[in-house]
Amino acid sequence: MRSAAWHARIACGNEVGAGFLIAGHRVLTCAHVVRWSDRAAVTVSFPHARELGELSATVVAHGGWAGGATDPGDVAVLGLERAVPLAPAGFAPPDAACAEPYPRLIAYGFPEGYDEGTLAEYQAVSAQLIAGEWLELVAWSGHGQPLVAGFSGAAATLPDGTVAGMVTAASDSPDVRKGRMLPLEVMARHWPELGELVPTPGHRGDTRRRLYGLLRRAAADAGRVCDPNRMYVDAVGAFGPPLPPGGFPSLWAAAGYVQWEVPDPEAVSRFADRLDELLDGRTGLRHRTPSDVPGPRDFPGASGVQGPSGVRGPSDVQGPSGVPGPSGVPGPSGVPDPSGVPGPSGVPGGSGVPGPTGFTDGPVPPGAAGTAGTAGTAVPSAWTDPPACPVPSVSSVSPVSSVPPVSPVSPVSSAPSVSAAPSVSAAPSVSAAPSVSAAGSVSAAGSAPSAAPLAASAFPPPAPASPAWSPVVVEIDHSGAGPDQVTVEVSAYREGRRRPVGARRLPRTGVRAYVQSRIDEAVAHLAPDADELVTFVLPREWLNEAVAHWECGADDSTPLGCAYPLVVTDRARHHSGRLRHQLRKKWQKLDTGGGVEVHRVECGTLERPPSLRKRLWDDEAGLAGFAAPPTVARRHFEVGLTVPVPVLLWPRTGAACTAHEDASGPGAGAGRSCPGTAFLDQLTASVAGVPPAELPRHVLSLRMTADAADEPDRHWARDLQLLWDDPRCFPETTASLHSPVA
């Protein structure tokens, strides 16, 4: 029957097995059938289309099977030397093989003596997976063809001819007629692109094809990067299934999980919509202000070499999946097939078959086109955080230049900018539609007043808007269980709400490891296009802790301060209603201007703390720079914490300078030989013109520059500590940590 022409016979060395055509030039089979493909030729033939002869093939994707009889991932995708004019196999919905009463499953295999093939009838025993991988099969009747060598890779088809799984193994005992098959959802786990072909309930075919088309487009666009865990959380919503333990290795895996495991069918549409926005760069209109400010991961590493997230996976190259059939209707991807051979009977087949994933025509060595998975699987590259703007070079940020490396520009868009992060800007974004007069009145676009247009000078320049930071908060407090015991709570802010990630009482020596284990999980709760801001809320005696130098994890030595914009704040100040109110008002003024003056607290100053307090109040200081660490200038530093100065900067290390021991007045004795004065000079030049809202990102750049220096310990910004406090990033007061000894 021509309808069954997609059944294939596979030969590789001494191994003979089965397979089935899924696109004009792609065949699915078991990995163990082609285990010797590195030393023996792989040939494919179609018993119902003998005129095609034997075609050579190459393994283009591998499920990660490691060679053992019970090893998972026994899936391989073969690329034929040319596309064939045959209609591919169709797929049944998931779990169709386990719907009671269990249906008969027919396998077309090639045991010894049956080069033309023969049939075996089986059925599933239960919907229970064996080791999370296989469905158990038993013979439909006590006689007939048993599953033996030659059936591996055969499609297990329902009576209507659709594929419900793939036969992988049989019992060694001739008295036991049992076998195993991989169901479709497990096959898709090992080869995610299969998901496009399977009609999962609740998901429309066009929605499914759109999702996988976007995944292929994203894989081909190395400039667009995205964290799959954050994409998943965004798609399922606040009340959806939680992120699976360990998260997802790739965007493909996250999309497949949404398709197969999430009961809400709209989650697939949301996933596709968000991915479409990210690829088109349209998220700046909905989630970011300003849209042209680089994200924290936009800075390249010290060497400037791209990391593994930019590696292109096997689906990066468009192939014949969208070839027009005889009806002239293009397939899902709309890409013509080089072969141009139409399928039979008016059905798009062979090159005219709507293929699953737009594969290349040429063979690709296993694993060469993608990033190695957990078991050597060739999978699309895992992605990282999405940029929302052009990527600046770290080298362009001069730590001593008076020109700021990043100057945020208030974008003029055709639609108002709406921030997804909790930060609320005092200055509204300026739309291109209305015109704003000098007096503040707004007239609709196209309805110009009768008077002559105002001169350009009559329009004040738009005020820069503050970045929409999305904080990940690490709050540390005394536990009450002893001087060495603290309580650590990690949470993430999303859409103005705090989402706890974990809390634990620990000895001080265990805090770093716990934070390292929770940071990535907290970041996964942020919106996919959010600008993460790691904020340590610390007891006062911890404010000088080197949290920016803590490593990201046991397997990642990158300092946290070089991986994220990282700031600290004082816990008492963070929970003070007075200071939160005063700081909000201060930020509203700061948002309307550019950079701010550095109010210097010099090394060895004799200025009395009350005098410093008055100076900071009278000058409405936005930034105070200290020449020495808090341990040296404790009283002056405490004044900075109790006055609503949004930003404090200081060197974490250093001692009192002997040059000031005989000083007779404020700042006296401060000369070129004073390290504190040199630090403040460098700091003043570096932050000149940088808006306070951009300082976390600017300090990230400085830390990366210092870390990449030939002598990092001698760089002035090596131990730079940033206290940055914008209460608008924390719209609800963080709940007090409970006492574990109460």
N, C-alpha and C positions, 0 to 999 in steps of 0.2 A: 504494500500500500504506500502510495506517495506520502500520505499523511504521517507515516512513521519513518520517513527517509532520514530523519535527523539522528537515528541510532548509529553509533560509530564503533568500529573495531580499532583498538589501539595496540600497537606492537612496539616494544622497546627491548632490544636484546632478546633474552629468553622469556621475557614477561609478555603475556597477552591479556588484555582486559577490554573493558567496554568504556564508552563515553557517550556524550550527547552534544549536539550542536546547539549553541546558544546565540550565535551571531554568524554572519557570513563567513568569518574566518576564525572563530573561537569555539573551542570544544572543552567541556568540563570532564574531568576524570579523577581517579584517585591518585594521590601523590606516589603511593607505593607502586603503581603500575609503571610509572616513568622514573623509578628510582635510579636507573642507570643512564639517564639522559645525558650525563656529562661524558660518557664514554661510548654510548651506543646511539644509533639513529632512532628517532621516533617517527613512526609512520601511522597514518590514519586512513581508513577506508570506510566507505558507506555501503553496506550490503544492498540497500534499496536503490543505489545509484552507482552501479558498478562501472558505468561509463566514465566516472571521474577518476578511476584508478586509485593507486596509493599516493597519498600526499605526504610530503615531509612536514614535520611540525617541530616547534620549539616550546619549551616551558616558559611562559611569560609571567606567571604568578603562582605562588606557592603558599599553601596554608600553614606552613611551619612544621609539618610532620617530621619527627626526629629519627624515625627508622624502626621504632618498636611497634609490636602488634597492638598495644594499647595506648600508643602516643596519640595525642589529639592533632587536629589540623590535617587530616589525610585528604587534602584537596589540592588539585593542580589545574591550571588553566593553560591550554595549549593554543599556540598561534599557528594557523595553517599557512603554508607557503603562498596560498592564494585563496581568495574568497570563493565559496561554492554557491551555486544557484539553488539552494535548498531552503525550505521554510524551517526555522529553528524550533526547538521545543518550546511549549508553553508551560507555565507554572501554575500549580494549584495554590489556593490560600494556605497560610500556615496552619498546622494541626489538622489538615484535611485527612491525613492518614490515620488520625486517632479519633475521628468522629464516630461515635457508636451508632449503629453496629459497625465495627471496624471493617472497612472496605477491602476488597481484594486488590493487591498490588502486583503488578506484572513487571518482571525484569527481563531485559533482552541482553543475554550474555553470549560469550564465545568460549565455551569449554573445549578441551581437547577433542578433535574430531568434528567440531562444528564451526568451521571457518565462516560459514554463512550465518551462524547464530542460532540460538534456540531460546525458548521462553521458560521462565519459572514463575510459579504463583505463590505468593506469600501474603501475610498480613501482620500488622503490628500487634504486639502483645498488650501494650499499655502506653499511655501517654508519658509515663515516667521515663526520664532519660537515664541511661546508664553512665555514671561518672560525669553527668552534665554534658555528654557528648553524643551518645548513640541511642536510637530506638531499637528495641529488640524485635526481631522478626521470627515468625514460625510459619511452617509450610501450610498452605491453604487446605491441603488434603494430605493423606498419608502416602500417596503415590505421586508420581510425576517427577519432574526434573528438580534435583536438589541444588542448592547454591554451592558451587564449587569454584575452583580457580577458573578465571575467565569471565566471571560475573562482576568482579571488582570494577567500580566506576559506572555500572549500569544505572540508568534512571529507573527509579521505582515509580511506576505510573499508575494512576487511578483508571477505572474503567472508561472515563471520558478522554483518556490519552494525555492528561496533564501530569506534570512531574511533581511528586510529593517529597522526594528525597533521592539519595544516591546510595547504592549498595556498597559496603566497604569490606565486610568480612563474613565468614561462615564458620560453622562449627567444624572442628577437626574430626569429630566422631561420625562415622557413616550412619550410626543408628539414631543420631539426633539431627533433625532437620530444622536447624535454627541459623539465624544470621543477624547481621546488624546493618543499619543504614544511618546515614547522616540526614537529619531533617533539614528543611530549608533554612530555618532560623540559625542553626548551628553552622551550616555552610556559609551563610552570610556573615557570621561572626568572623570566620577565617578569611573570607574574601568579600569585603563590604559591598563591592559594586554589584553583587547579585541582588541586593535589595531593590534595585530599580526594576527588576523583572518580575518580582513576586507581588501579586495583588493583595497586599495586606488589608484586612477589613477596616473600614472607616476612612481609608485614604484613597482619594481619587487618583486615577492614573496620571492625569496631567499634573497634579500637585507633586506626585512622586517623581515624575520625570523632571519637573522643574527643579526639585531639590537636588537630584543627582547631576543635572546639568550645571547647577551652581557650584557643586562640589568639584566637578572637573575644572570649571573655570577658576575656582579658587586655587586649586592645586597648580594650575598653570601660571597663576599670578603670584610669583614669589615675593612681590612687594607688599602684598596684603597678608597680614598675619593675624591670627586669632586664637585665643585660648579656648580649646574645645569644652573645657569644664564650665567656663563662664557662658559659652553659647548654650550649653545644656540647661543650666540654671535659668537662663533668660527665657528659654523656650517653654519649660514646664511650669514656670511661675512659682509663686510663693507656696502654693499648696500642692504642688506636684511631687512626684517621687523624688527622694533625696538623691544627691550625687552618689553613685556607687563607690564603694571603697576603692581607693587608689585612682579614681577618676578615669579619664579616657586618654589613650596614647595618641589619638589623632582626631581630627574633625570628622573623618569618615566614620570612626567608631562611635562618636557621639551622635551623629545623625542616624546611624543604624539602630542605636539603642532607643532613640526617640521613636523611630518607626516601629520597632518590634516589641518594645517593652512598656512604653508609656500609653496608658489607656485613652488619654485625651487625643482624638484625631487632629484637633486644631494645633497641637504642639508641632506637628510637622510643618504646617503652614507658617507658624511663628518662627520656627527655625529657619525656614527658607527665606521668609521676609527679612529677618535680621541679617542673614548672610548676604542677601541681595543688596541691602543698604550699605553694608560694610564694603562690599566689592565696588559699589558705585560711588563710595565716598559721600553718601547722603546723610550719614548719621550726624554730621556736624550741625545740620539744621534742626535736629531734634534733641540732641543730647549734649552738645558741647558749646561752650562759650569761653573764649573765641575759638573758632574752628581751625585756625591756622597756627595754633600753639602745639609744638611737638610733644608727644607723649613720653613718659619716662623711659620706655624701652626703645625710643627712636634713636638714642645715641649708640653708635657702634662701640664695640669693645676697644680695649687699648690698642690692639693690633690692627683694628679696622677690618678684620676678616669676618665674613658672615658666618653665623652659626648654622647648626643642622636644620633649623626650622625653615631655611630657604631651599632645602633639597627638593627637587621635583619628583613626585611619585609616578607610578606606572601609567596613571590616567591623564598625564599632563598633555599628551598629544592627541588631537582629535583624529578619529578614524572613521569607519564607515557606518557608524550607528544611525546616522540620520539620512541615509541614502533614499532618494525618492523611488518608490515602487512604480509599477505600471500605471497606477492611478494618478501619478504625478504629485501625490501628497508627500511632503517631506517627513522624515522620521523625527524623533524627539530633538536631536541636536541640530538638525538642518544642515549637516555636513555631507557633501557628496562623496560617494565611494569611488576610489580610483578605478576599480574594475568595471563599474558601470553595467554590471550584468543584472537584469531584472529577475525577480523571483517568479516561480511558475504560478499558473492559475489565477493570475491577478493579485496574488498575495505577495506583499513585499518580502522577498526571501533572498537568501544569499547576500549579495551586496545591497539588495533593496529591503532587507529586513531591518526594522527599527532595532538597533543593537542596544545592549544595556549600558555601555559606558564609553563608546567612542574610542576603542583601542587603536593602536598603531597597526599598520599592515606588516611592518617588519618585526622579526622576533626580537625579544628583549631578554637578556640573560636573567635568570632568577635572582631576585634581590638587587639587581643592579640599578633598577629604576626607582626604587623606593627606599625608605628608611627601614632598617631591620626591625622587625617586631620582636615580641617576647620569645618567640621560638624560631627566629630566623625568617619570619614572614616578611614578604615584600609588601609593605603597606604604604599608603600615602603619608607624606611627612606630617609629623605632629607640629602644630603651630603654637605660637606664643601670642603675646598681647597685641591687639590691633592698633596700628598707628592711625592717627586721624589727620595727619598733615605731613608736609615734606620732612625729610630726615636731615637734621643739621649735623654738621661734623663737630666732634668734640674739639678738634684742633682749632676750630674757629672761635672757641670760647677762651679768651685770654684772661687769666685770673688777675692780671694787673692792668688790664685795659680799662679806660674810662668809658668805653662803648660796651653796652650790655650785649651778651650773646643772644638773648631772646627778647624781642620787643613785641609784646602782644599787640595786635591790631584789632580793633573792634570791627568785625566783618559786617559788610552791608549786604544783606541777603534779600531775596524776594519773599521770604517768609520769616516771621519772628523766630528768634532762637530760643529754644526751650531746653533747659538743662535737666538731665536725668539725675544728676548728683544732688545731694542735699544743700549745696551752697546756694544761697539766694543773693543775687547781685543787687546792690542798691541802685545801680544805673540800669534802666531798661535797655534792651538791645534795640538798635535803630533799624527800622525796616526801610527797604527801598521804595515801598509803596506810598506811604504818606510823606509829605514834606513838613518839616518842623520849622516854625518861624523862630526868630530870636526871642520872642516873648513866650514861646513854649506852646503856641496853638498848633493844632495839627489839621491839615487839609488833605482831602483824599487825592490820590494820584490822578492826574488828568483833569482835575477841576481847579485850574489855576485861578487865583484872584485876578480881578480886573486891573489892578495896579501893575506897574512894571515889576518884573522879577527882582527880588532882592539881590544885592551884590553878594558874591561868594563870602566876603568877609563878614556878612551879617549872620552867617551860620556858624555857630561854634563847632569846633572839631568834636567828633564823637568821643566819649570817654571810654577808656579801655575797660573791659569787663573782667571780672575775676574768674579764674579757671574754675571749672566745676569739679572740684576734687571729690573723690569717693574714698573716705578713710577706711583703713584697716587699723583697728585700735588694739594695742597691747597695754592693758592696765595692770599695774603692779601695786600692791598695798600690803601693809603689815597684816599678818593673819591673826595675831593675838595668841598664837601657840608657842611663841618663843622668839627670841631676837633673830634667829636665823631662818625662821619660817615666814614665807610670804604667800599671798594668794595672787595667782596670775589668771587674768581673763582675756581671751582673744575674741574679738567680734568684728563684724563688717557692717558698714553703712551702705544701704541701697535704697534709693527712692525715698530718702528721708527717714528710714527706719533702721534701727540697730538690730542686727541678726547675730546672736551669740553663736560662737563656734566651739568654744571649750573653756572650762575653768578648772583650776586645780590648785591645791595647796602644796607647796614645794619648798625644799631648802634652797637657799640662795644659789647654791652651786648647780641646781637642776633647772634653773629658769631658762638659760640659753637653749638647752636641748629641747625643752618643751615649746618654746616660741618657734624654733626652727621647724618643728614638726607640725605647727598649726598655721603658719603664715600662708603657705600655698593654698591650704583649704579655705582660709578666709578670703583670699583674693578670688577664688573660684565663685564666691557669692556675689561679686560685683557685676554690674552690667558689662557686656562684652566690649563696649567702646569707652568704658569709664577710665578716668585717670586715677590710678590708685595712689594713695598717700598713706604710708605706714607711719602711724603716730604712737609713740610710747608715752603713756601717761604715768609718771613716775613719782614716788615720794621724793621730797626735796633732797634727801641725802643721796639719791640715785641719779640726780639730773646730770652728773658728770660721767655716768657710766658710758663705756665705749660701745653702745648698741649699734652704731653705724659700722663698726668693724666686726660685728658678729657674722659668722659665715651663714650663707643661706641654708645649708644643711650638711649632713654627713658626707654626701656625695657631690656637693657643690661648694667650692671654697670661695665663691664670689662674696665679697662683703655685702651685707644687707644695704648699706649706704651707697653701693655702686649698682644695686639691682633695682632699687625703688627710690623715689623721693622719700626721704625719711626725716622726721622731725621729732622733737621731744616737747613735753609740756609738764608743768608742775601740777601734781594731782590736786592740791588744795586750791590752786588758781582755777583749774579745770572745773571744779564743782562750786566755785564762788558765784552766787547770783549777782553780786555787785559788779565783780570784774567782767562777767559774761555780758552784762548789760552795757557797761562802759566800752568794752571791746567792740561790740556790735556797732556802736555809734562811731568809734574810731575807724573801723573798716569802711563804713559808708563814706567817710571823707577820703580815705586812702584810695578807694576805687575810682575817684574822679580825677586823679592825677597820675603822674608817672612814677619815677623813682623817688626815694625819700632820703633825707639826710641821715648820716650815721652820727648819732649822739655818742661821742667817745667818752669812755670812762678810762682814763689813762692809768698806766702802770704807776704805782706808788703815789696816787693822788691823795692829797690831804683834804679834799673836799668832804665836808661832813655829809653823812647820809641824808639828813633832812634837807640840806642844800641841793643834793642831787635829785631828791624827790621833787622839790619845787622846780628845778630846771626842766625835768622831764615833763612835768605838768604844764608849765608855762609855755614850753615850746611845742606842746602837743606831739611829743616824740612818737614816731612810728617805728624806729629801729634804734636800739642801743647796742653798741659794740664795746665789749670788755677786753682789756689788754691782758688780763690774767684769768685763770680759772676760778670758779667759785670758792675753792679751798683757800685761795690767797686773798680774794677781795670779798669775803663772805657778807659783810654788812651792806656793802654797796650792791652786791648781787641780789640780796633779799629785797632791797628797795625796788630794783627792776622788776621783781616778781609781783610786787604789791601795787605797782602803778600800771594802768592800762596801756602798756607799750606792747604792741602785737608781736614784735620780733626782737629776740635777744640773740646775739652771736658772741662766741668766745672761744679761745683755744682750750682744749681739754687738758693739756699738759703745760707745764711751766712753773717756775717758782718766782718768789719776790725778787725784783731786780735790785741789786746793790747800788746801782747808779742813783736811786731815789732815796737812799737812807738819810741824806742830809738835805732833802728837799724842804723848802720853806713855804711852799704854796701849792695850790692845785696845779698839777701837771708839771711842776718844776722838776728840773733834772732830767726830763725826758729828752733823750738825745738819740742820735743815730745808733749808738751802741746798745740801746734798750730793745730786747726782743719783742716786748709788748707793744712798743711804739711802732716797730716795723710791721708787726701783725696788723695793727689798726690801719696803717698806711695802705698795706696790700688790700685789706678788706674794703676800705673806703673806695679805692680805685676799682675794685672788682664789681661792687654792687651798684656803682653809680648808674643811675638811669633804669635800674631793674625794678619793676613794680613789685611791691611787697607780696602780692598774690603769686608772683612767679618765683619767689626766692627758693621754695623747696626744689623746684626743677633746676634752678641755677646752682644751688649747692650740690645737687646730684652731679652736675657736670664738673664742678670743682673737685669733688671727691674722686671722680673717675680720672680726672687729669692728674691729681696727686698720686693716685694708685698706679698710674701708668708711667710716672716719672722714673728716670734712671735711679734717683735716690729718693724714694718716696718719703722717708723719714725726715728729709730736709725741706720738703715742700711746705710752704706756709699754711696750706689748707688741709694738711694731712689729718690733723686732729680737730678740725673745725666742728663745733657743736652748734646746732640751730634749734632754738626754741621758737616755734611759730604757732600762733594761737588765733584761729578764726572761729569763734563760736558758731557761725552760720554753717560750718561743715558738720556740726553735731546738733541738729535741730531739736533733739530730745535729750534731756540730761541723762547721762549714762547712769544706769542703776548702780547703787552701791554694791560692792562685792560682799556677799554674805560671809559671816565669820564661821569657819568650820568647827570652832570649838564652842559655839553658842549653845 
